[in-house]
Amino acid sequence: MVKILFFIFVFTLPAAVFSQHHQEPESGYYALVAGGSKGIGYAIAEALARRDLNLILIARNTDTLLAAKNRLESLYPIKVETLSYDLSREESATEIARWCTERNIKLKMLCNVAGLGGAEDYLSLSLDSLRYMVRLNVESCMALSLTLLPLLEKHAPSYILNVASMAGFAPIPEKNLYSATKSAVIFFSYSLYYQLKEKNISVSCLNPGPVFTKPSIVKETRQKLGWIGMKMAVAPNKVGEIAVQQTLNGKLIIVPGTGAKLMSIALRALPRRVAVMIYNRVGKKKS
């Protein structure tokens, strides 16, 4: 029991102790949301719009980008720019940074939301699909953070919000590649927090449990996690608001919802070998 309490203390310490309080940004600044046309990305974009931040939304699909732009500009007194990019492309981060620099964008916040999950995983994925997931989930986050760093530093205090997942807290055999990529985002965010602290750039990492952005996620959550998963679920708009609010408060690790928070503490307290064994048994039992 003492050992478990010690683990809980150590793993939850950064989220509490290293939290800083920042003022909300002044108007006239921009937030860039990679993957901001729908789902959690759109919810984050709307939470930023409520704070009078202009937006740069990036996604592949032009139609969904324009729909998001029209809706946000009709609801809030802000300007929304849209850029259609496949963020898995090697050139995308450099081209996006160049676009922002040439227009002298007053960048206050970078939100790396773009990512890929899906029902298939490592043993059933093609090599092309595997590489696509790694590039989108991990490389795009790291590349955009680096290429946009000069603009964020210029307009400090500023913020980086990386979106990982509770799946990144422990290995999941049925979601091997997905949990591995999200774990990489978490570790990257922890280290980047300290690397950018002296530059007055705050780094946060959002780790939601189930977020019902489409029917397939509801079905999978019910099948794989049962009532526990349903209790951990948080609505997208609530996730977006919590993510932005806590990012502006300088919190490093963000887990929305009481149920998800408690589960994340348990996952981080357990030895990884035990956590992966539990996930493996649950996955086989439900499949």
C-alpha positions in Angstrom: 0.0 0.0 0.0 2.8 2.4 0.9 4.5 1.6 -2.5 1.3 2.3 -4.4 0.8 5.7 -2.5 4.4 6.6 -3.3 3.9 5.9 -7.0 0.7 8.0 -7.1 2.5 10.9 -5.4 5.4 10.8 -7.7 3.4 10.4 -10.9 0.9 13.1 -10.1 3.4 15.6 -8.6 4.2 17.4 -11.9 0.6 18.1 -12.8 0.0 19.8 -9.4 3.3 21.3 -8.3 4.6 22.5 -11.6 1.3 24.2 -12.5 1.7 28.0 -13.1 -1.0 30.6 -13.4 -1.0 32.8 -16.5 -3.3 35.6 -17.6 -5.5 34.9 -20.5 -4.0 36.3 -23.8 -5.0 39.8 -25.1 -7.0 40.1 -28.2 -5.3 40.3 -31.6 -3.3 37.2 -31.1 -3.6 33.9 -33.0 -3.8 30.2 -32.0 -2.9 27.6 -34.5 -4.9 24.3 -34.2 -3.5 21.4 -36.2 -6.4 19.1 -36.7 -8.9 21.8 -35.8 -11.8 21.2 -38.2 -13.7 18.7 -36.2 -13.8 16.5 -33.0 -11.5 17.5 -30.1 -9.6 19.9 -32.3 -12.8 21.9 -33.1 -13.8 21.9 -29.5 -10.4 23.4 -28.6 -10.7 25.9 -31.3 -14.1 27.0 -30.0 -12.8 27.3 -26.5 -10.0 29.6 -27.8 -12.6 31.6 -29.9 -14.5 32.3 -26.7 -11.4 34.0 -25.4 -11.2 36.2 -28.5 -8.2 34.5 -30.0 -8.1 34.5 -33.8 -7.5 31.1 -35.3 -5.5 29.2 -37.9 -7.2 25.9 -38.5 -5.3 23.1 -40.3 -6.7 19.9 -41.7 -6.7 17.9 -45.0 -10.3 18.4 -45.9 -11.1 21.8 -47.3 -14.9 21.4 -46.9 -14.7 20.6 -43.2 -12.3 23.5 -42.7 -14.6 26.0 -44.4 -17.6 24.7 -42.4 -15.6 25.2 -39.1 -14.5 28.6 -40.2 -18.0 29.8 -41.1 -19.5 28.5 -37.9 -16.8 30.0 -35.6 -16.8 33.4 -37.4 -20.6 33.5 -37.1 -20.5 32.8 -33.4 -17.5 34.8 -32.2 -15.9 38.2 -33.1 -12.7 36.6 -34.5 -10.9 35.9 -37.7 -10.3 32.3 -38.8 -7.7 31.4 -41.4 -7.7 27.9 -42.9 -4.8 25.9 -44.4 -5.4 22.5 -46.1 -2.4 20.3 -45.4 -1.6 16.6 -44.9 0.4 16.9 -41.7 2.1 13.6 -42.3 4.0 15.1 -45.2 7.6 16.0 -44.4 7.3 19.4 -45.9 4.1 20.5 -44.2 5.6 21.9 -40.9 8.1 24.0 -42.8 5.5 25.4 -45.2 3.1 26.2 -42.4 5.8 28.0 -40.4 6.8 30.0 -43.6 3.1 31.0 -44.2 2.8 32.3 -40.6 6.2 34.1 -40.6 5.5 35.9 -44.0 2.3 37.2 -42.6 3.8 38.2 -39.2 1.3 36.1 -37.3 1.1 37.0 -33.6 1.2 33.4 -32.5 0.2 32.9 -28.9 -0.7 29.2 -28.8 0.1 26.1 -30.8 -2.3 23.2 -30.5 -1.0 19.9 -31.9 -4.3 17.9 -32.0 -4.0 16.0 -35.3 -3.8 12.3 -34.9 -5.0 8.9 -36.1 -6.5 6.0 -34.2 -8.7 3.5 -35.9 -9.9 -0.1 -35.3 -6.8 -1.8 -36.9 -3.5 -2.0 -35.1 0.1 -3.1 -35.6 -0.2 -6.7 -36.7 -3.0 -5.9 -39.2 -1.6 -2.6 -40.6 0.2 -2.2 -43.8 3.7 -0.7 -43.6 2.4 2.5 -45.3 -0.4 2.8 -42.7 2.0 2.2 -39.9 4.3 5.0 -41.1 1.4 7.3 -41.7 0.2 6.9 -38.1 3.7 7.5 -36.7 4.3 10.6 -38.9 0.9 12.1 -38.1 0.7 11.3 -34.3 4.3 11.9 -33.4 6.4 13.6 -36.1 3.9 16.4 -37.0 3.6 17.4 -33.3 7.4 17.6 -32.9 8.0 19.3 -36.3 5.4 22.0 -35.8 6.6 22.7 -32.3 10.1 23.2 -33.6 9.3 25.2 -36.8 6.9 27.6 -35.0 9.1 28.0 -31.9 10.5 31.4 -33.1 7.0 32.9 -33.4 6.0 31.5 -30.1 9.1 32.9 -28.5 8.6 36.3 -30.1 5.1 36.6 -28.6 5.8 35.0 -25.2 4.3 34.3 -22.8 2.9 31.7 -25.1 1.7 28.1 -25.0 2.0 24.7 -26.7 -0.8 22.2 -26.2 0.0 18.6 -27.3 -2.8 16.1 -27.5 -2.0 12.6 -26.5 -4.4 10.1 -24.8 -4.8 8.0 -21.7 -3.7 5.2 -24.0 -0.2 6.7 -23.7 0.0 5.9 -19.9 0.4 2.2 -20.5 1.1 -0.3 -23.3 -2.1 -1.7 -24.9 -1.7 -4.9 -26.9 -4.8 -4.3 -29.0 -3.7 -0.7 -29.6 0.0 -1.3 -29.7 1.0 1.4 -32.2 -1.5 3.9 -31.1 -0.5 3.7 -27.4 3.2 3.8 -28.4 2.7 7.0 -30.4 0.7 8.7 -27.6 3.3 7.7 -25.1 5.9 9.4 -27.2 3.9 12.6 -27.2 3.6 12.5 -23.4 7.3 12.0 -22.9 8.1 14.7 -25.5 5.8 17.1 -23.6 7.3 16.4 -20.2 10.8 17.2 -21.5 9.8 20.2 -23.6 8.1 21.7 -20.6 11.5 22.2 -19.0 13.4 23.0 -22.2 11.1 26.0 -22.9 10.5 27.2 -19.4 13.2 29.9 -19.5 11.8 31.1 -22.8 8.4 31.8 -21.1 6.6 29.2 -23.2 4.4 26.8 -21.3 3.9 23.3 -22.5 0.8 21.1 -21.7 -0.3 17.7 -22.7 -4.0 16.7 -22.9 -4.7 13.0 -22.2 -8.4 12.3 -22.5 -10.1 9.0 -22.0 -13.0 8.2 -24.3 -14.4 11.2 -26.2 -17.4 10.4 -28.3 -16.7 12.4 -31.5 -18.2 9.6 -33.7 -20.4 6.5 -33.3 -17.6 4.0 -33.8 -15.9 5.3 -30.6 -19.0 4.8 -28.6 -19.3 1.2 -29.9 -15.7 0.4 -29.3 -15.7 1.9 -25.8 -18.8 -0.1 -24.8 -17.3 -3.3 -26.2 -13.8 -3.0 -24.9 -14.1 -1.1 -21.6 -17.8 -1.7 -20.6 -19.4 0.6 -18.0 -16.0 1.8 -16.8 -15.2 3.2 -20.2 -18.7 4.9 -20.4 -18.1 6.5 -17.0 -14.8 7.9 -18.1 -16.2 9.5 -21.3 -16.3 13.3 -21.5 -18.2 15.3 -24.1 -15.9 17.0 -26.7 -16.9 20.6 -25.8 -16.1 20.0 -22.2 -12.7 18.4 -23.1 -11.9 21.5 -25.2 -12.8 23.9 -22.5 -10.8 22.1 -19.8 -7.8 21.7 -22.2 -7.7 25.4 -22.9 -8.4 26.6 -19.4 -5.7 24.4 -17.9 -3.2 25.1 -20.6 -3.5 28.8 -19.9 -3.0 28.0 -16.2 0.3 26.3 -17.1 -0.7 22.7 -16.2 1.6 20.1 -17.6 -0.6 16.9 -17.6 -4.3 17.4 -18.3 -6.8 14.6 -17.9 -10.5 15.7 -18.2 -13.1 14.1 -16.1 -13.0 12.6 -12.6 -13.3 9.0 -13.7 -10.5 9.3 -16.3 -8.4 11.1 -13.7 -8.7 8.3 -11.2 -8.0 5.7 -13.9 -4.9 7.6 -15.1 -3.5 7.7 -11.5 -4.0 3.9 -11.2 -2.4 3.3 -14.6 0.7 5.4 -13.8 1.0 3.8 -10.3 0.9 0.3 -11.6 4.1 -1.3 -12.9 3.8 -1.3 -16.8 4.1 -5.1 -16.9 1.0 -5.4 -14.7 -0.9 -2.7 -16.7 -0.2 -4.3 -20.0 -1.3 -7.7 -18.7 -4.6 -6.3 -17.5 -5.2 -4.5 -20.9 -4.4 -7.8 -22.7 -6.9 -9.8 -20.7 -9.6 -7.2 -21.0 -9.0 -7.0 -24.8 -9.2 -10.8 -25.3 -12.3 -11.1 -23.0 -14.2 -8.4 -24.9 -13.2 -9.3 -28.5 
